[in-house]
Amino acid sequence: MDAAYAATVAAGALLQLPGPLDTTVGKVFLALVAFLIVLTVGRVVLSIAWKVALIAALGAGVFLFVTTFLL
């Protein structure tokens, strides 16, 4: 038996085994990783949205002040 044939047989045997992510624990792990990715992206988006909302509120406050007391 040569090395190439043995490697082919070993690869075929490994492909027939269930993957580690096909188990219940593997699916829970994938769900947690996806949840962490969503949290990370959400945190970045919310930090940007917070700054935009703060600038908009300050702009509206300045506009209200100018139109009420200066004009």
Backbone as a printed PyTorch tensor [residue, N CA C, xyz], in Angstrom:
tensor([[[  0.8510,  -1.1700,   0.0000],
         [  0.0000,   0.0000,   0.0000],
         [  0.9020,   1.2410,   0.0000]],

        [[  0.7510,   2.1130,  -0.9770],
         [  1.5940,   3.2970,  -1.0220],
         [  0.9590,   4.4370,  -0.2250]],

        [[  1.7260,   5.5080,  -0.0220],
         [  1.3020,   6.6080,   0.8410],
         [  0.1230,   7.3670,   0.2490]],

        [[  0.0720,   7.5180,  -1.0610],
         [ -1.0260,   8.2660,  -1.6900],
         [ -2.3500,   7.5370,  -1.5040]],

        [[ -2.3290,   6.2240,  -1.6680],
         [ -3.5590,   5.4490,  -1.4890],
         [ -4.0140,   5.4940,  -0.0340]],

        [[ -3.0670,   5.4080,   0.8840],
         [ -3.4070,   5.4640,   2.3100],
         [ -3.9900,   6.8270,   2.6680]],

        [[ -3.4380,   7.8860,   2.1000],
         [ -3.9570,   9.2260,   2.3650],
         [ -5.3640,   9.3750,   1.8050]],

        [[ -5.6160,   8.8100,   0.6350],
         [ -6.9410,   8.8740,   0.0280],
         [ -7.9600,   8.1290,   0.8720]],

        [[ -7.5870,   6.9500,   1.3380],
         [ -8.4920,   6.1650,   2.1820],
         [ -8.7510,   6.8840,   3.5030]],

        [[ -7.7190,   7.4800,   4.0980],
         [ -7.8780,   8.1920,   5.3650],
         [ -8.7590,   9.4240,   5.1850]],

        [[ -8.5770,  10.1510,   4.0860],
         [ -9.4040,  11.3270,   3.8400],
         [-10.8540,  10.9250,   3.6340]],

        [[-11.0880,   9.8570,   2.9210],
         [-12.4610,   9.3760,   2.7160],
         [-13.1070,   8.9560,   4.0180]],

        [[-12.3420,   8.3190,   4.8890],
         [-12.8770,   7.9050,   6.1820],
         [-13.2070,   9.1150,   7.0450]],

        [[-12.3640,  10.1450,   7.0100],
         [-12.6330,  11.3460,   7.8020],
         [-13.8540,  12.0910,   7.2920]],

        [[-14.0690,  12.0700,   5.9760],
         [-15.2320,  12.7670,   5.4230],
         [-16.5420,  12.0760,   5.7890]],

        [[-16.4910,  10.8130,   6.1320],
         [-17.7030,  10.0910,   6.4910],
         [-18.0790,  10.3040,   7.9560]],

        [[-17.1530,  10.7610,   8.7570],
         [-17.4570,  11.0200,  10.1620],
         [-18.2890,  12.2840,  10.2880]],

        [[-19.1560,  12.3450,  11.2750],
         [-19.9020,  13.5910,  11.4730],
         [-18.9540,  14.6900,  11.9250]],

        [[-19.1720,  15.8840,  11.4170],
         [-18.3240,  17.0080,  11.7850],
         [-18.5640,  17.4270,  13.2210]],

        [[-17.6020,  18.0950,  13.8380],
         [-17.7690,  18.5140,  15.2280],
         [-18.8780,  19.5450,  15.3990]],

        [[-19.2410,  20.2480,  14.3280],
         [-20.2990,  21.2450,  14.4370],
         [-21.6810,  20.6640,  14.1250]],

        [[-21.7400,  19.3850,  13.7900],
         [-23.0280,  18.7340,  13.5400],
         [-23.6700,  18.2320,  14.8280]],

        [[-22.9600,  18.2680,  15.9240],
         [-23.5110,  17.8230,  17.1930],
         [-24.3060,  18.9520,  17.8420]],

        [[-25.0100,  18.6360,  18.8960],
         [-25.7890,  19.6480,  19.6090],
         [-24.8750,  20.7020,  20.2220]],

        [[-23.7820,  20.2650,  20.8130],
         [-22.8440,  21.2100,  21.4120],
         [-22.2170,  22.0840,  20.3330]],

        [[-21.9270,  21.5130,  19.1790],
         [-21.3820,  22.2800,  18.0740],
         [-22.3480,  23.3420,  17.5790]],

        [[-23.6270,  22.9980,  17.5210],
         [-24.6340,  23.9700,  17.0880],
         [-24.8090,  25.0760,  18.1180]],

        [[-24.7360,  24.7240,  19.3880],
         [-24.8140,  25.7470,  20.4430],
         [-23.6140,  26.6760,  20.3490]],

        [[-22.4350,  26.1010,  20.0950],
         [-21.2320,  26.9060,  19.9310],
         [-21.3750,  27.8720,  18.7590]],

        [[-21.8680,  27.3890,  17.6200],
         [-22.0670,  28.2610,  16.4610],
         [-23.0720,  29.3680,  16.7620]],

        [[-24.1380,  29.0370,  17.4870],
         [-25.1340,  30.0400,  17.8430],
         [-24.5230,  31.1070,  18.7550]],

        [[-23.6920,  30.6980,  19.7010],
         [-23.0530,  31.6670,  20.5890],
         [-22.0680,  32.5560,  19.8400]],

        [[-21.3380,  31.9870,  18.9100],
         [-20.4010,  32.7830,  18.1180],
         [-21.1700,  33.7990,  17.2650]],

        [[-22.2720,  33.3620,  16.6510],
         [-23.0900,  34.2830,  15.8590],
         [-23.6640,  35.3820,  16.7400]],

        [[-24.0910,  35.0370,  17.9500],
         [-24.6360,  36.0170,  18.8890],
         [-23.5700,  37.0390,  19.2840]],

        [[-22.3510,  36.5790,  19.5200],
         [-21.2650,  37.4950,  19.8610],
         [-20.9230,  38.4320,  18.7030]],

        [[-21.0000,  37.9310,  17.4910],
         [-20.7500,  38.7800,  16.3250],
         [-21.8280,  39.8560,  16.2180]],

        [[-23.0800,  39.4650,  16.4230],
         [-24.1800,  40.4360,  16.3750],
         [-24.0130,  41.4850,  17.4770]],

        [[-23.6270,  41.0650,  18.6710],
         [-23.4160,  42.0190,  19.7630],
         [-22.2830,  42.9860,  19.4540]],

        [[-21.1950,  42.4830,  18.8810],
         [-20.0650,  43.3430,  18.5600],
         [-20.4300,  44.3700,  17.4980]],

        [[-21.0900,  43.9200,  16.4380],
         [-21.5150,  44.8400,  15.3840],
         [-22.5290,  45.8390,  15.9360]],

        [[-23.4560,  45.3680,  16.7530],
         [-24.4440,  46.2600,  17.3490],
         [-23.8100,  47.3020,  18.2480]],

        [[-22.7890,  46.9080,  18.9660],
         [-22.1140,  47.8600,  19.8480],
         [-21.4510,  48.9750,  19.0530]],

        [[-20.8180,  48.6230,  17.9480],
         [-20.1710,  49.6260,  17.0980],
         [-21.2160,  50.5480,  16.4790]],

        [[-22.3000,  49.9670,  15.9690],
         [-23.3470,  50.7690,  15.3410],
         [-24.0090,  51.6900,  16.3640]],

        [[-24.2540,  51.1900,  17.5610],
         [-24.8880,  52.0200,  18.5840],
         [-23.9630,  53.1270,  19.0620]],

        [[-22.6680,  52.8880,  19.0880],
         [-21.7620,  53.9640,  19.4980],
         [-21.7770,  55.0920,  18.4670]],

        [[-21.8730,  54.7310,  17.2010],
         [-21.9680,  55.7500,  16.1580],
         [-23.3270,  56.4500,  16.2400]],

        [[-24.3960,  55.6890,  16.4180],
         [-25.7430,  56.2690,  16.4880],
         [-25.8710,  57.2030,  17.6920]],

        [[-25.2380,  56.8640,  18.7990],
         [-25.2750,  57.7190,  19.9870],
         [-24.6680,  59.0830,  19.6920]],

        [[-23.5450,  59.1010,  18.9990],
         [-22.8810,  60.3590,  18.6610],
         [-23.7280,  61.1850,  17.6910]],

        [[-24.3320,  60.5320,  16.7150],
         [-25.1830,  61.2360,  15.7510],
         [-26.4050,  61.8180,  16.4610]],

        [[-27.0140,  61.0590,  17.3550],
         [-28.1790,  61.5540,  18.0870],
         [-27.8020,  62.7250,  18.9930]],

        [[-26.6420,  62.6690,  19.6110],
         [-26.1910,  63.7650,  20.4660],
         [-25.9600,  65.0380,  19.6510]],

        [[-25.3350,  64.9150,  18.5020],
         [-25.1080,  66.0770,  17.6390],
         [-26.4360,  66.6430,  17.1490]],

        [[-27.3840,  65.7690,  16.7820],
         [-28.6920,  66.2380,  16.3170],
         [-29.4430,  66.9580,  17.4310]],

        [[-29.3770,  66.4290,  18.6480],
         [-30.0620,  67.0750,  19.7690],
         [-29.4370,  68.4350,  20.0790]],

        [[-28.1200,  68.5300,  20.0380],
         [-27.4630,  69.8160,  20.2640],
         [-27.8030,  70.8110,  19.1610]],

        [[-27.8310,  70.3470,  17.9300],
         [-28.1930,  71.2120,  16.8160],
         [-29.6240,  71.7190,  16.9320]],

        [[-30.5440,  70.8310,  17.3130],
         [-31.9350,  71.2460,  17.4790],
         [-32.0730,  72.2180,  18.6490]],

        [[-31.3100,  72.0010,  19.7130],
         [-31.3440,  72.9150,  20.8550],
         [-30.8160,  74.2940,  20.5020]],

        [[-29.7340,  74.3380,  19.7500],
         [-29.1770,  75.6270,  19.3170],
         [-30.1690,  76.3280,  18.3950]],

        [[-30.7670,  75.5920,  17.4710],
         [-31.7610,  76.1770,  16.5680],
         [-32.9510,  76.7270,  17.3440]],

        [[-33.4230,  75.9760,  18.3350],
         [-34.5370,  76.4410,  19.1660],
         [-34.1500,  77.6980,  19.9320]],

        [[-32.9610,  77.7380,  20.5040],
         [-32.4990,  78.9000,  21.2390],
         [-32.4070,  80.1350,  20.3440]],

        [[-31.8310,  79.9480,  19.1540],
         [-31.6580,  81.0790,  18.2280],
         [-33.0130,  81.5930,  17.7400]],

        [[-33.9050,  80.7130,  17.3650],
         [-35.2020,  81.1480,  16.8470],
         [-36.0980,  81.7110,  17.9310]],

        [[-35.9170,  81.3030,  19.1780],
         [-36.7850,  81.7730,  20.2540],
         [-36.2990,  83.1060,  20.8270]],

        [[-35.0350,  83.2260,  21.0720],
         [-34.5420,  84.3800,  21.8120],
         [-33.8190,  85.4170,  20.9490]],

        [[-33.2960,  85.0480,  19.8040],
         [-32.5000,  85.9790,  19.0230],
         [-33.2260,  86.5270,  17.8000]],

        [[-34.2850,  85.9070,  17.3740],
         [-35.0030,  86.3900,  16.2020],
         [-36.3670,  86.9330,  16.5620]]])
